[in-house]
Amino acid sequence: MSKGIVTRLRLSSLRLRLVVVFALVALTAAVAASGIAYWLNREAVLTRTQDGALNDFRQEMQNRAATLPLRPTQEDLRRTAELMATGSANYQVLLLGERDAGKPIVGASDPDDFTLADVPRPLREAVDTERPVTEANPYPYHLFWQRTERNGTPYLVGGTRIDGGGPAGYMFKSLAAEKADLNSLAWSLGIATALAVAGSVLLAQVAATTVLRPVHRLGEAAKQLGEGKLDTRLRVTGADELADLTRTFNSAAESLQKKVADMSAREESSRRFVADMSHELRTPLTALTAVTEVLEDEQDSLDPMIAPAVALVVSETRRLNDLVENLMEVTRFDAGTARLVLDEVDIADQITACIDARAWLDAVDLDAERGIVAPLDPRRLDVILANLIGNALKHGGSPVRVSVRTEEDELVIAVRDHGPGIPEEVLPHVFDRFYKASASRPRSEGSGLGLSIAMENALIHGGSITAANSVGEDGAVDGAVFVLRLPLDASGITREVQTRSSQGEVEEA
């Protein structure tokens, strides 16, 4: 078996199963056929040899031993045994008679090769046993035989007695030639079985290739479909089950392409609607912002009855302005037009500036060594930090601790609060857009987009943000921890993002 076939067998479990099944079926059939053939041939060979030798021995006993006198001499027995052994059956003969009553004598054709000790005792007892003569049994003595083995060589031993008080005769024939023939037959059948198994493996390879080639094409097509190549189709050949499967795949791919196209069109329409709406809202929001700034400056001189309403208008206008800005940012990410503008940023200075700009210095503890510099987008890093720290202050409570460290080629910024933590059922959704932890509180001060925008800004840097609960020494939850991981060198990611953004702008145009 070639190396290529072995490799394919290792890589394809279905191919291996087909080969194993073919091999087992062929092995079972070959072993069964070989076993039956061997058994039939063995019985035929042994029966033919045995019947020929026994019939010849019976005939010799009738022709020669029966002519001996009732009280033969040992020489008579020996000479008769030698004459009986000279036949074509090639066996040794031993004749057992009586010189006088109770005085047995033995004559052997070859005393060195065959003696009375070589005759099994049960065979001698069967030969010497006289049976009643009846209509069903006309003879008192019969011919008996037995297969035995001496020094690893099989022999056939037969014996009978002359009716009327004549001598008993035994024959001793070697079956070594038949054993050699049967061993040759067994080797031949073994080789045939091995060839049958090898042939079945090759046939299994051909069958597996025939069956698995369309399956492999289907797998490759499904992989391309999963990679976004929705125009992938397969050529249909034949009219078997695999052809039906190919047609089903093509139909499913066509349906998927149509549905994805419809979804993309609806998504594009929704994205354009959000972008257009955000753009349209910016103009009136600019006017509202200007008015609210004037109202805020004059709030102290307003009538106490309308001052709360003015404060509500100011806060809601700012909230609406933040929501529109966040929506604009989200549409840039969705459209693929967001860009990184990298600059060498001192991380400690950047975090300090973010905290100072929002007057959080008294509520935030910073643990960051100076001198950690990385090429990042300062604006986007500020957005990430503002959202993470602001979320910790709003929902977790002081003190909030921000720690900075480096791990190999990553910058790690952890923001930890000491609040009640994040419920376990909320953890998987903290970065989802507009996700509300409680259905009874559908409205909050934030837009519901802060953490999702922070995640998008981390991803565009090639980083990530994870959220988890911190456990204290007593095993209780002691606040939440958000961990920001950014690469220390984002230059390669910048080129990729800019290329993708440029393509997005071309498509928009």
N, C-alpha and C positions, 0 to 999 in steps of 0.2 A: 504494500500500500504506500503510495507516494506521500511526501511530506505535505503537499497541498491538500490532499484528501483528509489527512489527519487533522490539519489545522481547521478545515471546514467543519469536520465532525466536532471539534472542540467548541467552535464558535456557534454552532447551530444545534440546539437541543432537539428541535423537531427533526432535523436531518439525522441526528444520532439515534433518535427513537425509531425512525423508519429503518435505518440500517440494522439496528438491534433486532427489530421485529422480523425483518427479512432473514437475517442470519439465524435467529432462533427457529423460525419456521423451516428453513432449509436444513438446519442441523437436526431438528426433530424428524423431518421426513427422511433425511439421509440415514440417520441412525436406525430408524425403524425399518427402512428398506434393507439396509445392510444387515441388521440383526436377523430379519426374517430370511434373507438370502443365505446368510452364514448358517443359520440353524437348519434350513432345508438341505443345503449342500452337505453339511456335516452328517445329518441323518442319512442322506442318500449314499455318501461315500462309505460310512461305517456299516450301513445295512448291506450294501453291495459286497463289501469285503467280508463281512461277517457271514452272510448267507453263503457266499461262494466257498469260504473255508469250511464251514460247518457241513454243507452238503457234500463237499469232497471228502471230509473226514468220515461222515456217515457211510458214504459209498465204500471207502477203503476198509472201514470196520466190517462191512458186509462181505467184501470181496476177499479180504486177507485174514483179519482177526477171527472171523467166523470159521475159517478152515483149520485153525489150530486145534490140537487135541485137547481133551478135557483137562489133562494134567500136563501142560507144556513145560519145557525146560526154559531156563533163563536165556539160553542161546536162541531158542525158538522165538521167544518174546522180543529179544534184541533185534534179530534179523528181520522179523516182521515189522517192527517199529521203524527200522531204517528204510525198508521198502515203502512203507506208507508215507514217510517224510520226503521221499524223492519226487513227489508230485509237483505240479505247477503252483499249488496253493502256498508253498513255502512256509511250512510250519513244522514244529518238532512234535514227536509222538512219544508217549509213555504208555506201556501196556502193563497191567497189573493182574497177575494170575496166581494160582495156587499149585505148588509142587505136590503137597499133600494137604489133607484137611487141616486148616488152621496154620499152614505154613506158606505165607505169601511170597511171591517172587516178582521182581520188577525188571522190565526190559525197556531201555530208553534209546531213542535214536541218537541222542547227544547228551550223555550224562552231565557234561560240563555246562550245558546250557539250560537243560530242563530236567528237574528232579521232582519227586513226589512232594517235596516241601513247597514247590511253587504252585501247587494246586490248593486253592482256598478250601478250608475244612467244610464250610457250608455246601460247596459244590460237590465234594466227595460224598457227603452225607446224602445229598439229593440223588446222586448217581447210584449209590448203593441201595437206596430204598426201593423195595419191590412193592408195586401197586397191584391191587386186585384187578383181575381181567374181567371186564364187563363189556356189554355191547358198546358203550360209549368209550371204553378204554381197552382196546384189543391187545395192548402190549404192556408187560409188567415193568419194563425199563424204558426210559426216555432219554433223549439227548438234551443236556443242560449246558448252558454257557454263562460266562461272567467276564466282565471287563475288569482288569486289574492293572496295577502299575508297579514297575520295579525299576529302581534307580532313575526315576523320572521318565521312563519310557513306558507308554501304554501297551498292554498286551490283551489278547483275547484268549481265554481259557475255556475249552469245551470238553465235555466228557459224556460217555455213555457206557453201557454194559451189554454184552452179548446175551441174548435170551437163551435159557436152557443151561446156564452154568458156565458160559464162556468167560474170557477175561474182560476186565474193564479197561477202556482206553481213554486217554486224555490227550488233547492237542493244545499246543502253546504257540500262538502266532503273534509276532510283533506288529504293532500298528504305528511304528515310527514313520513310515513313508506317508501313511494317511495323515498323521499329525503334521508333518512338514507341509503336505499339500494344503491342509486346513489353515496352517499358519500363514502360508503364502496368500491364501484366499482372504484371510483376515486383514493382512497388510494391504492387499489390493482394495478391499472394501473401505479400509481406513483412509487410504489415499483418495479414493473416490469421494468419500464423505468430506474430506478437507477441500477438495476441488469444488464440490457442490456448495460448500459454505462460502469459499472465496468467490465463486461465481455469483452466489446470491448477494454478496456484499457489493460486487460491481453492478449487478442489476439494481440493487437498492440505491446506489449512487445515481445511476441513470434515472430511475424513477423519481428519486428525491429531487434531482435537478429539474426534471420535467415539471414536477408538482410545485416546487418551491420557487422556481424562477418567477412565475406570475405573482406569488406571494411576496417575493423580494421587491418586485416592481411596485406592488401595492404599498409595501412598507416605505419605500423611498418616496412614493407619491404622497403618502400620508405625512411623512416628515417634511416635505416641501410645503404641504398645505399648512402644517403647524408653524412653519417659518414665515407664513404670510403670503406665499405664492398661490393665491387663490385661483389662478387661471390654470393650475395643474390638471391635466386630463390624461387618461390612459387609453391606448388603442385597444379596441375590443377585437379579439380573434377567437374563433371557435364558437361552440354552442354548449359548452359544458358548464358545470357549477362555477368554475373560476371565471368564465366569461360573464356569468350572471353577477358574480361578485364585483367584477370590474365595472359593469354597467351601473350597479348600485353605487359604487364609489363615485363614478362620474356624475351621477344624478345628485348624490349628496354634496359633492364639491360645487356643482353648479348652484344648488340651492343655498349652500353656505356663502358662496360668492355674492349672490343676489342679496341675501340677508345682511351680510357685512356691508355691502355697498349702500343698502337702505339705511342701516344704522349709522354709517359714516356720514351719509348725507344729512340725517337728522341731527347727528352730533355737531356737524359743521354748521348747520342752521342754528342750533341752540347756542353754539359758541359765538357765532356772529351776532346773534340776538343779544347775548350778554355783553359782548364788546360794544355793540352799537348803543345799547341801553346805557352802559357805563359812560360812554363818550357823551351821549346826550344829557346825562345827569350832571356832568361836570360843570356845564355852563350855569344852570340854575343853582347848583351847589356853591359855585364861586360867589354868586350874588348873595345867597343865603348866609354863607360864611362871613362875608363882609358885614351884612346886617347884624348877625349875631355878635360879631366883635364889637360893633357900636353899642348894641344893647348890653353886652357884658360890661363895657366901660361905664355905662350909665346906670348899672344895676343898683348902685347904692342910693341913687337919687330917685328911683322909681317908687311908685305907690306900693306899700307893703302888700296890698291885695294882689297885685299883678307880678310882683317880683318872683314868686315861685314859678309862675308860668313862663316867665322870661328865662329863668335858670333851666327849666325843662327843655325849652326850645333850643337853648345854647348846647346842652349836653346831647340832645338827640340829633342836632345838626352835625355835631362833631362825630357822633357815632355813625351817621349816614355817610359822612365824608370818608371815614375809615373803611366802611363797608364797600363803597364805590372803588376806593383805591385797591382794596384787597381783591375785588372782583376783576379789576383791570390786571392785577398781577397774575391771578389765576388764569385768565384768558391768554396771557402771554405764554405761560407754561403749557397750556393745552394746545396752543397753536404752534408750539415749537420755536417761538421767536425770542425766547429769553436768552440773554447773553451774559457771559462772565466778563468782567473787566478787572483783570488781576492787578494787584499791586503788592509790594512787599509790606506785610502788616506785622507789627509788633503786637502779639496777642494780648499781652497784659495791658498795653496802652489802649487797644481797641475796646476791651471789656470795660476798662475804667471810664472811657469816653461814653460808652453806651449807658453805663449806670449813672454817670454824672449828668448826662443830658436829660435824664428822666427823674432826677432828684431821688435816686434810690440809694445814695451812699450810706445812709444811716440804717438801711434795712438789709444790706447785702454785704456778706463777708467774702473777700476775694483772696484766693490762694493761688497765685500765679507768679512764677519767676520771670523777671524781665530778661529779654534777650531771645525769647522764643519767637522766631520770625518765620513766616510762611507766605508763599504767594497765594493770596486769596482775594476775593471780591469784597472790599470793605463794606459796601452798602448792603450786600446780601448777608454778610456775616453779622452786621448790626441788626438786620431784620430777624435773623435766627435768635440771636442773644436776647433781643427785646421781647420776643414772643415767649421764649423759655423762662426768662427771669420774671417777666410780667405775669405769666401763668402761675409760677410758683408763689409770687407774692399775693396774687388774687385768690387762689384756691388752696394754697398750702399754708401760708403764714410765715412770719419772721421767726428766727433769722433764716435767710436763704444763703446758702454757701455755694460759691462758684469756684471750682478747682480746675487747674490746667496741668496736663502732663503730656509727655510724648511716649508712644509705644512703637518702637521700630520706625516705620515710615508713616505713622499716623499721629495726628494731633487729637487729643482726647480732652473734651471740656465737659465736666459734670456739673449739673445744677440740681442741688438738693434742697428741699424744704423740710419743715418739721410739722407738717399738717397731718390730717387724718389719712393721707394716702389716697390711692386711686382704687375704687372697687374692682374686684377681679373681673367682673363681667364688662367693665368699661375699658380695661387695659387694651384689648385688641382693637378698640375703635378710637383711641385718643387722637389719632392723626387723620381721622375721616373728616370730610368737609361737612359742616353744619351738624355734626353729631351732638346730640343732647344726652347727657348722662341720666337725666330724669325727664320722663314725659310730662310730669306735672310742672316743669319749669322750662317751657318752650322758649321763653324770652330771657336773654341774659345781656349783660353790659357789653360783651364782646360780639364779634361778627360770626364766630364759629369757624373762622377760616385761618386763625393765627397759626395753630400748630401744623395744619396741613401745608400752609405756605412755608413755614420753617422747614418742614420735611422736603418740600420741593427744592428749596434753596440748598439744602444739604445734598440732595441727590444730584443737582446740577454741578456741584463741586466734586462729585464722585464719592460722597460720604453717606452717612446715615445717622438717624436718631433713634434711640431706643428708650422706652419708658418702663419703669419698674418701681416697686415699693421697697423702701428701706426697712429692714427689720432690726429692732433694738436688741439689747442684751437680754431683755426679759421675754423675747420672742414676739412682742407686739409690733404692729406696724408703726414706724416712726418717720412718716413723711414719704414723699415720692422723689425719685431720682430720674432725671432725664440726662442721657449721655449722648453727646454729639461727637462723632468721629469724622475727621476730614483728612484727606491725604496731605502730607507736607509738601508735595510737589504736584500741582494740578495743571501743569502746563499742557500735558498731552490731552487731558480731558477738555481743556479750553479749546484746543484746535478742533476737537470732535464736535463740541457744542456749537462753535461758530460755524462750522460747515453745515451742521444740521439746521441751524437758524437761517443761514443763507438760503438753503433749499426751501425752507418754509416760506421765506419772503418771496422767492420766485413763484411758488405755488399761489401765494396770496395775490401776487400781481396778476 
